[in-house]
Each structure stands twice: as C-alpha cells, then as structure tokens.
Amino acid sequence: MSRIGAIPIGSLGFRIENPDPAVQQWLKKERRTLIWAGQFGDEPAVFKLYRKREPWHTFRCALTRYRVEREYRTMRHLSSHDVPCPEPLGWASGHCPAHGYFELLVMRRVPKAVDLQTLIENGYRPDVTAVFSLARSMHEAGVCSQVLVSRNVLVVDSERTPHFTLIDFPRARIFPRSVVGTRVAEFDLIMLIQDLSGLGTEPSTSQMTGYGMTRKEARALTAAAAQRRTGKYARRLADAECRIHHMLARLNINKRKGAAGYEN
C-alpha cells in the first residue's frame, strides 16, 4: 500500500513530545486534539495532532489508512479539482510517552483567515450563496465532507470580497465520481443548513440555489434540516451509511473497469 505524503518525525523541526517552543499560535487544545500554527521549514503551516489513539485503532489504520492520511489525500484531491482548501504538506504517525499513539497532519496556513462561525458570532452576516456554490464544487469532485459546518469554512477578506475555503476533513470520503444528487451530498447540505440556522443566519431559498438546486429542493432540504437529529449516535449512523455508499461505489467502479481499487 502506497503511503503518499508520509514524512519522518525527525524532519518536523521540533520534538513531537513538546511542540510548545515551535508554536506561534494555539488554535485548539483538547485532550485528544491539538492544533497550532507554526513553521514547517520555510512554510507557514498549521499542525493538527490527534493523540491518545487506541492501540487497536492504530493497528487497523496501519493496515488501511490513517485518519490524517485520508485528510491529506482528500485535500490533494480537492486541490486537483480547483476546490479551495489548505495545501497539505505531509503527515506522520507514531508513539511517544507524552501523546501515546498519535497522528499528525501538516498543511499550509491560509493567511488572514477567520472561520465563518466566529465571524457570525461576532455579528458578521455573510451572503452564503458562495458557500453553497463551494459545496457544489466539492460534491462534483466526488467528495462528501460529513462535517460541512461554519467552523470548517474559512473566510478571507470578509470586509470586502470574501473568499471561502473548506477545512477539516476527518470523516471525508472520496467517491469515484460526482456525488451531486446523492444521499451523502444531501447529508452535507442538511448539516450546513442546520448549522447556519442554529447561528441565527438561516440561509434563504435563493442563497441555497447557489448550489444548483431548485427552490422546491431548497425548501425540502430546509424542512429536513429542521427535523434532523443531532448527537453522537446520529453522527455514527450517518457515517455508517456514508461508508456503505462509498464501498458500493468502489465495488461498482471496479466491476465496470476491472480496477484494483479506489482508495480513500
């Protein structure tokens, strides 16, 4: 199995056990996840560290794909289809006393960007038509996010002409063809609508048509978002269904083309 993008821990420029001296800005500090801004060589970068991973999970990923490896591949795929997202610089995995089993993702930092959720909470009221258009581009590239929410959309130049960039793809899946019009795309859109509505910025029907849907389809998605269940079990159920759709899509493409596999 090819491990595209893997980098040796020794080339990071800091000790993974104690990244504090290399941290320029902490972006998230949680028990299992650390995210910070720093330098990767000459590149301004963002580092995402998943830590305290279970040994069985690490063993399984060694045989399939690490989470950060899937994120790396997803961003490379989106970039190749001109969908705005951070440029992935590499990933690594290993074990140390401070973090246990860990996975690390390194990506180029998007300069002067703020996530959409923070802007909305500070009173910013964006025209989200472009966000739905961006979701369409992602789906046309064959990617479903499963975490398409405002905190995972960066905004650059919000005061003038805002540009939106997608980030964070821990549960994303790459399909062999466009997913527009499928259940997995619908999940993404319903999640986005529900998230924006919960922040007091319910998208209008006309804004949602930026995705390429009809007004009737937009109203149906709004109604579905109002009834969507949230919570851990609902997320797991949606993820399980996405995995099934992904597996069936891979099997179908292999049958038609005789390919060895479509990996993500």
Helices and strands as residue ranges (DSSP letters): G 9-11, G 20-22, E 25-29, E 33-40, E 43-53, H 55-63, H 67-80, E 88-96, E 100-108, E 113-115, H 116-121, H 129-140, E 143-144, G 150-152, E 153-156, E 163-166, E 173-174, H 183-198, H 205-208, G 209-211, H 215-227, H 232-257
